[in-house]
Amino acid sequence: MIKIYRTIRNLFFFFLLLPLAYHGGESTAFAQEPAHYFGDPRAGFSFGYTSSGFTGTASSVYDSRTSLMGSFFVNFRLTQDDLLRLQAALGVQPRGATSKFGNVQLDFYSLYLDVPVSVQLSPLASGNLRPYAELGAYYSILIDSEISSGDQSVNITESLFEEDFGILLGGGMIVRLQNRVDLVMGLNYMMGLLDFTIDDNISLRHRNLNAFLALKFGI
C-alpha cells in the first residue's frame, strides 16, 4: 500500500510540473488559439468556499461545515482544438464536519495539502465564453487535525492516516478578460476513496463541495 501511495504521489507532482516545460502562442479569443499540442500554458490562483462532510457507515451523525479554501494551479492544452486541457494544482483544503451529542457541539477539523489533477473538456465556445466540465483525482497529505468544543480542543492528527486519495468532478465557465487573462467560475465535488481513521471499527471518508473563483494568466 505504501508503494501505491508513493507512485500516485510521484505521478501527481510530475503532472504538476509538466506544463511549465511548454510554451504556447498568443490568442485573442477562444476560437483563435494557435494549433499546437501541449501548448498555451497558463497559471493562476483560485479562492472560494468549501462545504465538507463525511461519507461512510458512521457518517449519519455528522453535519457539514464550511471553510475558506485556496490553491495555485497550472493548465495547458492537450489537443490542437483546445477541446481538452490538463490542470494540476497545489492547494490548502480544509475538511471536517460537525456533530451534536446532547447539548455538546463538536467540530471535527482537518487541514490537508492537496494536489488535484484533472482533465477539462470544453466542447462549446461562444466568443469569450467557454463552459467546461472536468474529471480527475487528488492526492492529499494531512497537515493537522483536531476536535473542538467551545474553547477546548484536542489534537487528533496521530489518529488519522497521513495520506488521502479521491476523485474530483465538476464544471464551470471560463471568461476571457484580456488576451492572456481568464476569469474562471467553478464548482467541483471531491470524494475520498480511503477511510481516514486508523480505527478499523469506524468507516469514514471525506467529501467536499467547492465553489470558487480563479484568475488564469498566460505564461
Backbone hydrogen bonds in HBPLUS format (Angstrom, degrees):
<---DONOR---> <-ACCEPTOR-->    atom                        ^
c    i                          cat <-CA-CA->   ^        H-A-AA   ^      H-
h    n   atom  resd res      DA  || num        DHA   H-A  angle D-A-AA Bond
n    s   type  num  typ     dist DA aas  dist angle  dist       angle   num
A0005-TYR N   A0001-MET O   3.05 MM   4  6.37 161.8  2.08 152.5 156.4     1
A0006-ARG N   A0002-ILE O   3.00 MM   4  6.25 161.3  2.04 150.2 155.1     2
A0007-THR N   A0003-LYS O   2.95 MM   4  6.13 153.7  2.02 145.4 152.5     3
A0008-ILE N   A0004-ILE O   2.99 MM   4  6.24 164.9  2.01 155.2 158.5     4
A0009-ARG N   A0005-TYR O   2.89 MM   4  6.11 160.9  1.93 150.9 156.7     5
A0010-ASN N   A0006-ARG O   2.95 MM   4  6.12 161.4  1.98 148.1 152.4     6
A0011-LEU N   A0007-THR O   3.03 MM   4  6.25 156.9  2.08 149.7 155.8     7
A0012-PHE N   A0008-ILE O   3.02 MM   4  6.25 157.9  2.07 152.2 157.7     8
A0013-PHE N   A0009-ARG O   3.12 MM   4  6.40 165.5  2.14 154.0 156.9     9
A0014-PHE N   A0010-ASN O   2.98 MM   4  6.11 144.4  2.11 141.0 151.2    10
A0015-PHE N   A0011-LEU O   3.05 MM   4  6.32 163.2  2.08 151.6 154.3    11
A0016-LEU N   A0012-PHE O   2.92 MM   4  6.12 140.1  2.08 141.7 154.0    12
A0017-LEU N   A0013-PHE O   3.20 MM   4  6.33 146.6  2.32 140.6 146.0    13
A0018-LEU N   A0014-PHE O   2.97 MM   4  6.02 139.0  2.14 145.9 158.1    14
A0020-LEU N   A0017-LEU O   3.17 MM   3  5.80 142.7  2.31 117.4 126.6    15
A0021-ALA N   A0018-LEU O   3.03 MM   3  5.77 168.3  2.04 125.9 129.7    16
A0022-TYR N   A0019-PRO O   3.11 MM   3  5.60 169.9  2.12 118.2 121.2    17
A0032-GLN N   A0029-ALA O   3.00 MM   3  5.42 164.2  2.02 117.2 122.3    18
A0036-HIS N   A0034-PRO O   3.02 MM   2  5.91 129.5  2.28 108.9  94.2    19
A0077-ARG N   A0039-GLY O   2.91 MM  38  5.22 161.1  1.94 160.4 158.5    20
A0219-ILE N   A0041-PRO O   3.04 MM 178  5.81 164.7  2.07 148.7 145.7    21
A0042-ARG N   A0075-ASN O   2.69 MM  33  5.06 150.7  1.77 157.3 166.0    22
A0075-ASN N   A0042-ARG O   2.71 MM  33  5.06 148.9  1.81 155.6 157.0    23
A0043-ALA N   A0217-PHE O   2.86 MM 174  5.38 154.0  1.93 152.2 157.0    24
A0217-PHE N   A0043-ALA O   2.71 MM 174  5.38 175.6  1.72 154.1 155.2    25
A0044-GLY N   A0073-PHE O   3.02 MM  29  5.49 152.2  2.10 147.2 149.8    26
A0073-PHE N   A0044-GLY O   2.96 MM  29  5.49 159.1  2.00 144.1 145.8    27
A0045-PHE N   A0215-LEU O   3.17 MM 170  5.82 139.1  2.35 150.6 161.0    28
A0215-LEU N   A0045-PHE O   3.07 MM 170  5.82 154.5  2.14 163.7 168.0    29
A0046-SER N   A0071-SER O   2.89 MM  25  5.35 157.4  1.94 148.9 153.6    30
A0071-SER N   A0046-SER O   3.09 MM  25  5.35 152.2  2.17 138.7 140.4    31
A0047-PHE N   A0213-LEU O   2.97 MM 166  5.73 155.6  2.03 162.5 170.3    32
A0213-LEU N   A0047-PHE O   2.97 MM 166  5.73 162.6  2.00 164.2 163.8    33
A0048-GLY N   A0069-MET O   3.17 MM  21  5.51 151.4  2.26 142.8 141.3    34
A0069-MET N   A0048-GLY O   3.00 MM  21  5.51 146.7  2.12 146.0 144.9    35
A0049-TYR N   A0211-ALA O   2.96 MM 162  5.52 143.5  2.09 160.2 166.9    36
A0211-ALA N   A0049-TYR O   2.97 MM 162  5.52 166.0  1.99 163.9 168.6    37
A0050-THR N   A0067-SER O   2.87 MM  17  5.43 158.2  1.92 155.8 160.4    38
A0067-SER N   A0050-THR O   2.98 MM  17  5.43 145.3  2.11 147.3 157.8    39
A0051-SER N   A0209-LEU O   2.87 MM 158  5.15 161.9  1.90 145.3 150.7    40
A0209-LEU N   A0051-SER O   2.93 MM 158  5.15 157.5  1.98 139.3 146.6    41
A0052-SER N   A0065-ARG O   2.81 MM  13  5.45 159.2  1.85 168.5 166.8    42
A0065-ARG N   A0052-SER O   2.95 MM  13  5.45 146.3  2.07 142.6 153.4    43
A0053-GLY N   A0207-ARG O   3.01 MM 154  5.40 149.0  2.11 152.3 153.9    44
A0207-ARG N   A0053-GLY O   3.06 MM 154  5.40 135.0  2.27 146.9 140.4    45
A0055-THR N   A0205-ARG O   2.78 MM 150  5.12 150.5  1.87 144.1 152.6    46
A0205-ARG N   A0055-THR O   2.75 MM 150  5.12 148.3  1.85 152.0 156.6    47
A0059-SER N   A0056-GLY O   3.25 MM   3  5.26 168.9  2.27 111.2 112.1    48
A0062-TYR N   A0059-SER O   3.10 MM   3  5.57 166.6  2.11 120.7 123.1    49
A0063-ASP N   A0098-THR O   2.66 MM  35  5.08 166.7  1.68 153.3 158.2    50
A0098-THR N   A0063-ASP O   2.82 MM  35  5.08 161.5  1.85 141.2 147.1    51
A0092-VAL N   A0070-GLY O   3.05 MM  22  5.90 150.8  2.14 161.0 169.2    52
A0072-PHE N   A0090-LEU O   2.95 MM  18  5.42 165.5  1.97 144.3 146.2    53
A0090-LEU N   A0072-PHE O   2.79 MM  18  5.42 157.4  1.84 161.0 167.0    54
A0074-VAL N   A0088-ALA O   2.88 MM  14  5.58 159.8  1.92 166.2 173.0    55
A0088-ALA N   A0074-VAL O   3.01 MM  14  5.58 158.5  2.06 155.5 162.4    56
A0076-PHE N   A0086-LEU O   3.02 MM  10  5.57 154.7  2.09 150.3 158.0    57
A0086-LEU N   A0076-PHE O   2.89 MM  10  5.57 157.9  1.94 167.3 167.6    58
A0078-LEU N   A0084-LEU O   2.85 MM   6  5.37 171.1  1.85 144.9 142.2    59
A0082-ASP N   A0079-THR O   3.00 MM   3  5.29 161.2  2.04 115.0 118.6    60
A0122-SER N   A0083-LEU O   2.89 MM  39  5.10 162.9  1.92 149.6 154.1    61
A0085-ARG N   A0120-GLN O   2.98 MM  35  5.10 148.8  2.07 140.0 148.7    62
A0120-GLN N   A0085-ARG O   2.74 MM  35  5.10 168.3  1.75 155.7 159.8    63
A0087-GLN N   A0118-SER O   2.87 MM  31  5.36 168.4  1.88 165.3 166.6    64
A0118-SER N   A0087-GLN O   2.86 MM  31  5.36 161.8  1.89 156.1 162.3    65
A0089-ALA N   A0116-PRO O   2.99 MM  27  5.51 149.1  2.09 157.8 165.6    66
A0091-GLY N   A0114-ASP O   3.03 MM  23  5.18 162.1  2.07 141.2 146.6    67
A0114-ASP N   A0091-GLY O   2.80 MM  23  5.18 162.2  1.83 149.8 154.4    68
A0093-GLN N   A0112-TYR O   2.94 MM  19  5.27 165.9  1.96 151.1 155.5    69
A0112-TYR N   A0093-GLN O   3.12 MM  19  5.27 160.1  2.16 131.7 137.9    70
A0095-ARG N   A0110-SER O   2.75 MM  15  5.07 161.0  1.78 155.2 156.8    71
A0110-SER N   A0095-ARG O   2.70 MM  15  5.07 157.2  1.75 162.4 157.7    72
A0097-ALA N   A0108-PHE O   2.96 MM  11  5.22 143.1  2.10 132.6 143.4    73
A0108-PHE N   A0097-ALA O   2.77 MM  11  5.22 163.5  1.80 169.1 172.5    74
A0099-SER N   A0106-LEU O   2.94 MM   7  5.22 154.3  2.01 147.4 151.2    75
A0106-LEU N   A0099-SER O   2.74 MM   7  5.22 176.2  1.74 174.2 173.0    76
A0101-PHE N   A0104-VAL O   2.90 MM   3  5.25 157.3  1.95 158.0 159.7    77
A0104-VAL N   A0101-PHE O   3.10 MM   3  5.25 163.9  2.13 122.9 124.4    78
A0107-ASP N   A0148-SER O   2.86 MM  41  5.18 156.2  1.91 153.6 159.7    79
A0148-SER N   A0107-ASP O   2.97 MM  41  5.18 156.3  2.03 139.4 147.0    80
A0109-TYR N   A0146-GLU O   2.95 MM  37  5.48 176.4  1.96 171.5 172.5    81
A0146-GLU N   A0109-TYR O   2.84 MM  37  5.48 156.4  1.90 157.3 165.4    82
A0111-LEU N   A0144-ASP O   2.80 MM  33  5.35 162.0  1.83 161.5 163.7    83
A0143-ILE N   A0111-LEU O   2.77 MM  32  5.48 165.3  1.79 160.7 161.5    84
A0144-ASP N   A0111-LEU O   3.37 MM  33  5.35 155.0  2.44 135.9 140.7    85
A0113-LEU N   A0141-ILE O   2.86 MM  28  5.21 164.8  1.88 152.2 155.6    86
A0141-ILE N   A0113-LEU O   2.96 MM  28  5.21 154.1  2.03 141.5 149.7    87
A0115-VAL N   A0139-TYR O   2.81 MM  24  5.25 145.5  1.93 156.6 167.7    88
A0139-TYR N   A0115-VAL O   3.20 MM  24  5.25 154.6  2.27 117.7 124.5    89
A0117-VAL N   A0137-ALA O   2.86 MM  20  5.68 167.4  1.88 173.6 176.8    90
A0137-ALA N   A0117-VAL O   2.96 MM  20  5.68 155.1  2.02 161.6 164.6    91
A0119-VAL N   A0135-LEU O   2.94 MM  16  5.59 167.8  1.95 149.2 147.8    92
A0135-LEU N   A0119-VAL O   3.09 MM  16  5.59 152.6  2.17 146.3 153.6    93
A0121-LEU N   A0133-ALA O   2.68 MM  12  5.21 168.3  1.69 165.3 169.1    94
A0133-ALA N   A0121-LEU O   2.91 MM  12  5.21 153.9  1.98 144.4 152.8    95
A0126-SER N   A0129-LEU O   2.91 MM   3  5.28 166.6  1.93 155.4 160.0    96
A0129-LEU N   A0126-SER O   3.05 MM   3  5.28 161.9  2.08 123.6 128.8    97
A0176-ARG N   A0128-ASN O   2.85 MM  48  4.89 166.8  1.87 146.6 151.2    98
A0130-ARG N   A0174-ILE O   2.89 MM  44  5.03 148.1  1.99 149.9 155.4    99
A0174-ILE N   A0130-ARG O   2.85 MM  44  5.03 159.6  1.89 132.7 139.7   100
A0132-TYR N   A0172-GLY O   2.98 MM  40  5.52 157.8  2.03 144.3 145.4   101
A0172-GLY N   A0132-TYR O   3.00 MM  40  5.52 149.7  2.09 147.9 148.7   102
A0134-GLU N   A0170-GLY O   2.94 MM  36  5.29 163.1  1.97 131.6 131.0   103
A0170-GLY N   A0134-GLU O   3.09 MM  36  5.29 152.9  2.16 142.5 141.6   104
A0136-GLY N   A0168-LEU O   2.81 MM  32  4.94 155.3  1.87 152.2 149.9   105
A0168-LEU N   A0136-GLY O   2.91 MM  32  4.94 160.5  1.95 123.3 120.4   106
A0138-TYR N   A0166-GLY O   2.93 MM  28  5.46 155.6  1.99 140.7 143.0   107
A0166-GLY N   A0138-TYR O   3.14 MM  28  5.46 153.6  2.21 145.1 148.6   108
A0140-SER N   A0164-ASP O   2.87 MM  24  4.91 160.4  1.91 146.6 144.3   109
A0164-ASP N   A0140-SER O   2.97 MM  24  4.91 150.3  2.06 133.6 135.6   110
A0142-LEU N   A0162-GLU O   2.73 MM  20  5.06 169.8  1.74 156.6 158.6   111
A0156-ILE N   A0145-SER O   2.95 MM  11  5.52 155.4  2.02 123.2 131.1   112
A0147-ILE N   A0154-VAL O   2.90 MM   7  5.33 158.1  1.95 151.9 157.2   113
A0154-VAL N   A0147-ILE O   2.78 MM   7  5.33 153.5  1.84 153.0 162.2   114
A0149-SER N   A0152-GLN O   2.83 MM   3  5.43 159.5  1.87 156.5 161.5   115
A0152-GLN N   A0149-SER O   3.18 MM   3  5.43 161.1  2.22 128.9 127.6   116
A0159-SER N   A0156-ILE O   2.88 MM   3  5.27 152.1  1.96 112.2 121.5   117
A0160-LEU N   A0157-THR O   3.25 MM   3  5.61 168.1  2.27 114.3 116.4   118
A0198-ILE N   A0159-SER O   3.28 MM  39  6.00 160.8  2.32 151.1 146.8   119
A0161-PHE N   A0196-PHE O   2.88 MM  35  5.31 158.3  1.92 139.0 146.2   120
A0193-LEU N   A0165-PHE O   2.89 MM  28  6.01 176.7  1.89 151.9 150.9   121
A0167-ILE N   A0191-MET O   3.04 MM  24  5.49 147.0  2.15 151.3 148.9   122
A0191-MET N   A0167-ILE O   2.99 MM  24  5.49 161.3  2.03 154.4 160.5   123
A0169-LEU N   A0189-TYR O   3.06 MM  20  5.48 154.8  2.13 147.5 155.4   124
A0189-TYR N   A0169-LEU O   2.72 MM  20  5.48 163.6  1.75 162.8 166.8   125
A0171-GLY N   A0187-LEU O   2.94 MM  16  5.69 155.1  2.00 157.6 165.2   126
A0187-LEU N   A0171-GLY O   2.91 MM  16  5.69 156.3  1.97 170.4 178.4   127
A0173-MET N   A0185-MET O   2.87 MM  12  5.35 154.8  1.94 151.5 159.2   128
A0185-MET N   A0173-MET O   2.95 MM  12  5.35 166.1  1.97 157.1 161.8   129
A0175-VAL N   A0183-LEU O   2.74 MM   8  5.05 166.5  1.76 157.0 161.6   130
A0183-LEU N   A0175-VAL O   2.81 MM   8  5.05 164.1  1.84 150.0 154.9   131
A0177-LEU N   A0181-VAL O   2.90 MM   4  5.57 146.8  2.01 144.9 154.8   132
A0178-GLN N   A0181-VAL O   3.26 MM   3  5.00 165.9  2.28 133.1 136.1   133
A0181-VAL N   A0178-GLN O   3.45 MM   3  5.00 170.4  2.46  98.5 101.1   134
A0218-GLY N   A0180-ARG O   2.87 MM  38  4.91 145.6  1.99 143.6 147.3   135
A0182-ASP N   A0216-LYS O   2.80 MM  34  4.97 160.8  1.84 149.7 155.3   136
A0216-LYS N   A0182-ASP O   2.89 MM  34  4.97 162.3  1.92 146.0 149.1   137
A0184-VAL N   A0214-ALA O   2.80 MM  30  4.86 167.4  1.82 145.6 147.0   138
A0214-ALA N   A0184-VAL O   2.84 MM  30  4.86 143.5  1.98 143.7 148.2   139
A0186-GLY N   A0212-PHE O   3.06 MM  26  5.48 169.5  2.07 150.6 154.0   140
A0212-PHE N   A0186-GLY O   3.05 MM  26  5.48 167.5  2.07 147.7 150.0   141
A0188-ASN N   A0210-ASN O   2.97 MM  22  5.30 155.4  2.03 144.2 152.2   142
A0210-ASN N   A0188-ASN O   2.82 MM  22  5.30 170.0  1.83 164.4 166.9   143
A0190-MET N   A0208-ASN O   2.79 MM  18  5.04 165.9  1.81 153.2 158.2   144
A0208-ASN N   A0190-MET O   2.85 MM  18  5.04 152.6  1.92 146.6 152.9   145
A0192-GLY N   A0206-HIS O   2.78 MM  14  4.96 165.4  1.80 151.6 152.2   146
A0196-PHE N   A0204-LEU O   3.07 MM   8  6.33 149.9  2.16 157.8 167.1   147
A0202-ILE N   A0199-ASP O   3.20 MM   3  5.67 168.8  2.21 115.8 119.2   148
